[in-house]
Amino acid sequence: MTGPVSSDPHVSGPQPHVRGDALLIDGKGFANRLTQDIAEDVRAFYARHQVTPGLAVVLVGNDPASEVYVRNKALQTHRAGMRSFMHMLPETTSQEELLALIARLNADPEIHGILVQLPLPGDLDPVAVTNAIDPRKDVDGLGVVNAGRLALGLSGIVPCTPLGCLLLLKAYVGELRGLNAVVIGASNLVGRPMAQLLLREGCTVTVAHIDTRDPQALARQADILVVATGCRGLVGADWIKPGATVIDVGISRIRLDNGKTRLVGDVVFDEARHVAGQITPVPGGVGPMTIACLLRNTMQAARELVEGVETP
Ligand SMILES: Nc1nc2c(c(=O)[nH]1)N[C@@H](CN(C=O)c1ccc(C(=O)N[C@@H](CCC(=O)O)C(=O)O)cc1)CN2
C-alpha cells in the first residue's frame, strides 16, 4: 500500500492496528511532487522580480557519501529551475579560507541560500562555520539564530531533514495534536529540531539519547516514532507500539556477501513493517525529502531577501 491515509485531519490519526503490512510512506514520490511545486514557485518568482533563486553548496574534502549528496543537491536545484553554485574545496582547506568563502557568499546578491555539507573534515569547527552564514541565507537552519527561533516557536528557516519528516507526518497522519512522539537521537541536525517541531504541533515529546536508560520502553509508548541515531538496525519490532507511525532517518551502507552494497536504516524494516501502521523505507523515505526541503528553504530565503517578507 502506498499514499497518505487521508488528508482530512478528522478521520486520520492512529487507528486500531491489525497485524499486517504497514502502509509505506512514499518520501520519494512526495519529494518529487514538492520539487515540481517549487519549480512553479521559481517560475512565478522570476516573472515577478526577474530574479532566479541561487543556492551555494560548499563541500570540503572527499567523503564519498557527501559527494553523492552534494551532486544530488545540484541536480535537484537545476530541476527546480534554480541556480546552483558548487564550491568543492580540498581537505587541506583552513578554517580562515572557509570563513572567507562564506563571507563572499553572504555578500553575493545572486546567492539566496548557503549550505556547508556536514560532516566537515579534520579540525574545521562546524559550529563556527555554520554560524558564519548570514541567518537569512542559512537554508540548513542550523545557525543559532534559526535554531533559537525554532526553540522559541517563532518563524525562521527549519533544518531540512526534520522539516521533511514533519511534512510526511502531516500528510500521512494528519492532526498530530495530543499524540505521543518519541524521537530517538538528540543531534543538532535532526533530533533536537525534530522534537521542537513536534512540540509546536502539539505532540507530547520525549527525546531519547545515548544516556537514556531504557529507550525501548519509551519507544513502545510512541504513536509517532522518529529514529535518528545512525545505529543501523537499532530498532526492532519489539520497540514499536502496534499501529505506530515510524520515521526512519538513518542511512547506512552495508556490504552484502555477494560484494554489492545496500542502504539500510536504523529500523529493522522487515520486522517493523509487521507491527507499525505506517513506515518510511530506506532508501526512498526521508532522504529525498531532505533535498526537496532544502529547495523549499532556498525559495523561502529568496522570497524573504527579495520581497522583505517573513514566512510564517
Ligand atoms: N549541511 C548538511 N549536511 C548534512 C545534511 C544536511 O541536511 N545538511 N544531511 C545529511 C546528508 N544529506 C544531505 O546533506 C542527505 C542524505 C540522504 C539523502 C538521500 O536522498 N538519500 C537517498 C539515498 C541516496 C543514496 O543512494 O545514497 C534515500 O534515502 O533514498 C539526501 C541528502 C548529512 N549531512
The ligand as an SDF file (V2000), in Angstrom:
LIG
                    3D

 34 36  0  0  0  0  0  0  0  0999 V2000
   24.7380   20.5510    5.7350 N   0  0  0  0  0  0  0  0  0  0  0  0
   24.1030   19.3620    5.8260 C   0  0  0  0  0  0  0  0  0  0  0  0
   24.8180   18.2460    5.8980 N   0  0  0  0  0  0  0  0  0  0  0  0
   24.1650   17.0550    6.0090 C   0  0  0  0  0  0  0  0  0  0  0  0
   22.7470   17.0040    5.9720 C   0  0  0  0  0  0  0  0  0  0  0  0
   22.0330   18.2120    5.9050 C   0  0  0  0  0  0  0  0  0  0  0  0
   20.7750   18.2530    5.9340 O   0  0  0  0  0  0  0  0  0  0  0  0
   22.7390   19.3890    5.8200 N   0  0  0  0  0  0  0  0  0  0  0  0
   22.0960   15.7760    5.9820 N   0  0  0  0  0  0  0  0  0  0  0  0
   22.8260   14.5540    5.7960 C   0  0  0  0  0  0  0  0  0  0  0  0
   23.0480   14.1130    4.3860 C   0  0  0  0  0  0  0  0  0  0  0  0
   22.0650   14.5360    3.3620 N   0  0  0  0  0  0  0  0  0  0  0  0
   22.0680   15.8220    2.9930 C   0  0  0  0  0  0  0  0  0  0  0  0
   23.0260   16.5350    3.0420 O   0  0  0  0  0  0  0  0  0  0  0  0
   21.2700   13.6030    2.6320 C   0  0  0  0  0  0  0  0  0  0  0  0
   21.2190   12.2770    2.9840 C   0  0  0  0  0  0  0  0  0  0  0  0
   20.4880   11.3640    2.1980 C   0  0  0  0  0  0  0  0  0  0  0  0
   19.8150   11.7770    1.0700 C   0  0  0  0  0  0  0  0  0  0  0  0
   19.0850   10.8340    0.1780 C   0  0  0  0  0  0  0  0  0  0  0  0
   18.4420   11.2720   -0.7480 O   0  0  0  0  0  0  0  0  0  0  0  0
   19.1800    9.5250    0.3860 N   0  0  0  0  0  0  0  0  0  0  0  0
   18.6030    8.5580   -0.5030 C   0  0  0  0  0  0  0  0  0  0  0  0
   19.6660    7.5450   -0.8940 C   0  0  0  0  0  0  0  0  0  0  0  0
   20.7940    8.1850   -1.6320 C   0  0  0  0  0  0  0  0  0  0  0  0
   21.9280    7.1960   -1.9480 C   0  0  0  0  0  0  0  0  0  0  0  0
   21.7580    6.3970   -2.8550 O   0  0  0  0  0  0  0  0  0  0  0  0
   22.9660    7.2530   -1.2660 O   0  0  0  0  0  0  0  0  0  0  0  0
   17.4240    7.8620    0.2010 C   0  0  0  0  0  0  0  0  0  0  0  0
   17.4300    7.7820    1.4320 O   0  0  0  0  0  0  0  0  0  0  0  0
   16.5350    7.4040   -0.5240 O   0  0  0  0  0  0  0  0  0  0  0  0
   19.8630   13.1040    0.7330 C   0  0  0  0  0  0  0  0  0  0  0  0
   20.5830   14.0080    1.4980 C   0  0  0  0  0  0  0  0  0  0  0  0
   24.2160   14.6650    6.3990 C   0  0  0  0  0  0  0  0  0  0  0  0
   24.8580   15.8930    6.0850 N   0  0  0  0  0  0  0  0  0  0  0  0
  1  2  1  0
  2  3  2  0
  2  8  1  0
  3  4  1  0
  4  5  2  0
  4 34  1  0
  5  6  1  0
  5  9  1  0
  6  7  2  0
  6  8  1  0
  9 10  1  0
 10 11  1  0
 10 33  1  0
 11 12  1  0
 12 13  1  0
 12 15  1  0
 13 14  2  0
 15 16  1  0
 15 32  2  0
 16 17  2  0
 17 18  1  0
 18 19  1  0
 18 31  2  0
 19 20  2  0
 19 21  1  0
 21 22  1  0
 22 23  1  0
 22 28  1  0
 23 24  1  0
 24 25  1  0
 25 26  2  0
 25 27  1  0
 28 29  2  0
 28 30  1  0
 31 32  1  0
 33 34  1  0
M  END
$$$$
